[in-house]
Amino acid sequence: MQCQVTPRASVENALVELRNRFRGTLEERIITMERATIALDSDPECAEAAEIVRRECHKLSGIASSLGFDQIGAQATEIDMAFAGNTAIWTQVRPMVNDLLDKLECELD
């Protein structure tokens, strides 16, 4: 049985397609996180909203770095870890979330 080696161009094309698909999910992710941040601004103890932000950041931390969006991945990981330990203070995490949202919005342009 012979192995077929995928040409480098095919791998690069696939990566471009995956990155484009990722960008296609960003608008919905941004809206979801912005809604949760509004809720947390109103009630910094809102566990449901904190979990939404944490979950989105957890997903972003996994996929973003894999696709070459290293800054997004690192920022999302930092936020995820802050919320995962249940030690996050919203007023301290909010600037990190703002920065992440800015990075995500830059990828939409």
Helices and strands as residue ranges (DSSP letters): H 8-42, H 47-66, H 70-84, H 90-108
